[in-house]
Amino acid sequence: MLLNTSYSLKKVVTIVAIFLFIYGIVVEVLQTELTKNRVGEFEDVIANVLGIIFGAVTFRYIINWKLKYNKGLFF
């Protein structure tokens, strides 16, 4: 089974979004600390957050559409 039924889809999306946010910040910090020719920027963090929000909204839209018209979550 792809998703554990004890977790709601909203909770899973929230956990993934938090993980991606932290991952994006870690990448920016490591980029600044471990390379000589690259700098982590706050604008990149903002772009990552916007991407996470866009992805979550798109995912929710697709799931709602699939449940409404296909009567099932996966295929």
Secondary structure, DSSP 8 states (H G I E B T S, - for coil): --S-TTS-HHHHHHHHHHHHHHHHHHHHHHHHHH-SS----HHHHHHHHHHHHHHHHHHHHHHHHHHHHTSSS--
